[in-house]
Structures are given as C-alpha cells and as structure tokens.
Amino acid sequence: MTTYPEFDQVKRIGILGTGTIGASWTAYFLAHGYAVTAWDPGDNWQEKLTAFVDTAWPQLTELGLGPGATKAALTMVDTPEEAVATADFVQENGPERLPIKQELYARIDDALPATTVLASSTSGLIMSDMAEGVKSAPRFVVGHPFNPPHLIPLVEVVAGKDSDPAAVDWAMGFYRHAGKHSIRINKEVPGHLANRLQAALWREATWAVANDLASIEDINAAMAQGPGLRLALMGPHMIFNLTGGKGGFQHFFDHFTPGIANWWSDMQGDPELTDALRDKIWAGLKDETGARSLDDLEHERDLRLVELLKMLQATKSQIKQP
Ligand SMILES: NC(=O)c1ccc[n+]([C@@H]2O[C@H](COP(=O)([O-])OP(=O)(O)OC[C@H]3O[C@@H](n4cnc5c(N)ncnc54)[C@H](O)[C@@H]3O)[C@@H](O)[C@H]2O)c1
C-alpha cells in the first residue's frame, strides 16, 4: 500500500509539456508558493514559458499569491526524467495524442518517485489507455483543467482501470489544498463531464446557426447576457431548483419538464459540421468582433474572469455555507 505525502509536504511540482495548458499550470503553481520543475521538447520553450508566467503574474497577484510565491522557483530542465525525479506531484500536459502520452509515460516510469501522483490534463483521452503497461499506472489519474488553468478553478479527476483509489482520493484532496475546485468523475467517458456539457450547449448554438434562428452575435448574447450569468454561479440543477419558485425543484420538475421534454424531442440529430457552416459562424464572429484582435478578446475574457473570481471570493463570507 502506498503512503502518499501529506498535502503540506508537497513542495515541488513537475510539469511535462509547457504549451497553452502546461504554461498556465506552471504560473498557477508558482503563484501558490510551489517550486516547479518544467520540461518541454519544443523550440524556444523556455522563453515562451517565462513570457507566459510574466504575463499571468499580475492577474495571479490580484487574486492573491500564496506564501513564499516567487517566479524564481521555476527550474527548466532538459529531460522529462529530470522534471519528475524530484517532484511531489506531476501535471502532464503533452499533446493530445495517445501514442505521445504512452511513450512519455513509459519514458518517465522509472524516474517517478514511488509516492508521487501524476495527473494528465487530457481533455479527451482516458487513463486506462494512456497508462497501459506502465509500472506506475496505479499513481496515474486524469486531472483535467479548463483553459486557462491559472484562472479557472475546475479540475475533473478521473481514475483509470489501474489507478489506486487512494491516489485518486489524494489527487482530489491535493487540488483542493492547492486552491483548485476538484470534482470526481466516476466513469471514463469521452470528454469527461464538463466538456460534454459544453458540447451539448454548442450543438444547440450550432444548430441555431444552421437553421438561421438568430445572428451569431445574438446567439452569443442569448447565453452571455442571459442564463450564462446565473449558470456561472450555481450550475444547471441548482439554478432549476430556484426556477420552481417557493416550490423549488419539485415544482420545477412537475411544472416545466413536459415542455422541456417537448423541446428535447425537437433537438434530435447533430447539425452537419460542413465548411459552409464553419464559414457562416466565422463571418458572424468577425462582424461581432469588429476592430478587436484575438489578443483584445483574450484580455477582455481574462480581465472579467479575474473580477468574477474576486467577486466570488469577496462574497463568500456573506453567504450561508452548506
Ligand atoms: N487547450 C485547451 O483548451 C485544453 C484544456 C484542457 C486540457 N487540455 C489538454 O492539455 C494537454 C495539452 O494541450 P495544449 O492545449 O496545452 O497543447 P499545446 O499544443 O499548446 O501544448 C503541447 C505542448 O507539448 C509539447 N510536447 C510535444 N511533444 C511532447 C512530449 N512527447 N511530451 C511532452 N510534451 C510534448 C509541445 O512542445 C507543446 O509545448 C492536452 O492533453 C489537452 O487535451 C487542453
């Protein structure tokens, strides 16, 4: 039986792959007072990683740095073996390709310390496939974040067929200890949970384009200026608990579900993902975007995200806890 480290004994995080997600995780862990050892096989990855951490640091500072947090605690190494050898926890963020993950896991298998848990950021692969035949597989889990992980709290934790249940519990607890909001997904299914919810929504948003229900701008507003605001605070089931008025969820269920079942029966079939549909969405996005660049939009998203996260922190003390 493996004895995993106490959460406050975790000092050093190994980061494998420092692209979009790995760089953001690196910034997050540094800002929470951890030392990070990172590795990536790409060109100029050290410069890109340093630049990303510099850009994210003011946002992370605004949200509150952990004790002892410093960008100087980042070490960049030449091999994945070195990145994991002294790590108390490893976050893997290599390309979303099964053979690449399998090869990487086989390569680090002997170097990973015997009590270190490795979590993969994978959006769509399952650990049972990725860690097949790897000696350390009992300590491998999925820890799927949302982009950008240095701001979005959610991490979905999923076991593979060989994962030690205690390692899964440990990962759940460690993410919470490190300030993330981990949730446990009980089964390996494509897309885990949160991306399936997003994909279900996007299917309808895409169907609305294909069927000329509204302009792209108005479809975006239908969520961002409407239900998206309250969904960000409570999630789909809890929000419908309030839709039922004083009768709560029971009243909602009895009163509204016949209508919703009727809409569901109208929602059958996936919209065909043609080039014409892609071009139509793209043209609508360009109209809505106007003079703003992608960097401007990213800035807008992150600026508001930081304010939203600060608001959630600030109002916590005024809200009755469960
Ligand atoms: N982009 C997202 O929105 C998002 C969100 C959540 C999870 N993820 C997951 O995170 C992982 C990384 O995705 P990304 O968007 O950062 O991709 P990315 O292409 O931005 O980064 C991948 C990085 O892996 C490096 N790399 C190449 N070969 C490697 C190897 N053998 N071992 C380790 N690293 C290697 C590349 O140089 C690159 O820097 C994927 O598993 C993806 O599913 C992505």
The ligand as a Tripos MOL2 file, in Angstrom:
@<TRIPOS>MOLECULE
LIG
   44    48     1     0     0
SMALL
NO_CHARGES

@<TRIPOS>ATOM
      1 N1         -6.1420   23.8910  -24.8750 N.am      1 LIG1
      2 C1         -7.1410   23.6330  -24.0690 C.2       1 LIG1
      3 O1         -8.1580   24.3700  -24.0270 O.2       1 LIG1
      4 C2         -7.0740   22.4680  -23.1220 C.ar      1 LIG1
      5 C3         -7.8940   22.4960  -21.9880 C.ar      1 LIG1
      6 C4         -7.7850   21.4510  -21.0500 C.ar      1 LIG1
      7 C5         -6.9020   20.4050  -21.2760 C.ar      1 LIG1
      8 N2         -6.1240   20.3920  -22.4100 N.ar      1 LIG1
      9 C6         -5.1970   19.2600  -22.5750 C.3       1 LIG1
     10 O2         -3.8990   19.6890  -22.1960 O.3       1 LIG1
     11 C7         -2.9200   18.9670  -22.9620 C.3       1 LIG1
     12 C8         -2.0240   19.9750  -23.6690 C.3       1 LIG1
     13 O3         -2.8220   20.7510  -24.5520 O.3       1 LIG1
     14 P1         -2.3770   22.2110  -25.0190 P.3       1 LIG1
     15 O4         -3.6150   22.8800  -25.5000 O.co2     1 LIG1
     16 O5         -1.5250   22.8570  -23.9870 O.co2     1 LIG1
     17 O6         -1.4770   21.8240  -26.2680 O.3       1 LIG1
     18 P2         -0.2530   22.6590  -26.8870 P.3       1 LIG1
     19 O7         -0.0950   22.1570  -28.2810 O.co2     1 LIG1
     20 O8         -0.4290   24.1160  -26.6530 O.co2     1 LIG1
     21 O9          0.9930   22.1920  -25.9950 O.3       1 LIG1
     22 C9          1.5410   20.9100  -26.0550 C.3       1 LIG1
     23 C10         2.9980   21.0100  -25.6440 C.3       1 LIG1
     24 O10         3.5300   19.6910  -25.5500 O.3       1 LIG1
     25 C11         4.8550   19.7490  -26.0470 C.3       1 LIG1
     26 N3          5.2440   18.3850  -26.4440 N.ar      1 LIG1
     27 C12         5.4600   17.8700  -27.6800 C.ar      1 LIG1
     28 N4          5.8080   16.5690  -27.5680 N.ar      1 LIG1
     29 C13         5.7970   16.2740  -26.2430 C.ar      1 LIG1
     30 C14         6.0840   15.1200  -25.4960 C.ar      1 LIG1
     31 N5          6.4470   13.9810  -26.0940 N.pl3     1 LIG1
     32 N6          5.9900   15.1810  -24.1440 N.ar      1 LIG1
     33 C15         5.6250   16.3120  -23.5190 C.ar      1 LIG1
     34 N7          5.3460   17.4650  -24.1760 N.ar      1 LIG1
     35 C16         5.4360   17.4240  -25.5280 C.ar      1 LIG1
     36 C17         4.8140   20.7220  -27.2020 C.3       1 LIG1
     37 O11         6.1220   21.2300  -27.4770 O.3       1 LIG1
     38 C18         3.8600   21.7870  -26.6310 C.3       1 LIG1
     39 O12         4.5700   22.8100  -25.9420 O.3       1 LIG1
     40 C19        -3.7010   18.0620  -23.9120 C.3       1 LIG1
     41 O13        -3.7780   16.7790  -23.3700 O.3       1 LIG1
     42 C20        -5.0660   18.7230  -23.9750 C.3       1 LIG1
     43 O14        -6.1080   17.8030  -24.2370 O.3       1 LIG1
     44 C21        -6.1750   21.4050  -23.3210 C.ar      1 LIG1
@<TRIPOS>BOND
     1     1     2 1
     2     2     3 2
     3     2     4 1
     4     4     5 ar
     5     4    44 ar
     6     5     6 ar
     7     6     7 ar
     8     7     8 ar
     9     8     9 1
    10     8    44 ar
    11     9    10 1
    12     9    42 1
    13    10    11 1
    14    11    12 1
    15    11    40 1
    16    12    13 1
    17    13    14 1
    18    14    15 2
    19    14    16 1
    20    14    17 1
    21    17    18 1
    22    18    19 2
    23    18    20 1
    24    18    21 1
    25    21    22 1
    26    22    23 1
    27    23    24 1
    28    23    38 1
    29    24    25 1
    30    25    26 1
    31    25    36 1
    32    26    27 ar
    33    26    35 ar
    34    27    28 ar
    35    28    29 ar
    36    29    30 ar
    37    29    35 ar
    38    30    31 1
    39    30    32 ar
    40    32    33 ar
    41    33    34 ar
    42    34    35 ar
    43    36    37 1
    44    36    38 1
    45    38    39 1
    46    40    41 1
    47    40    42 1
    48    42    43 1
@<TRIPOS>SUBSTRUCTURE
     1 LIG1         1 GROUP 0 **** ****
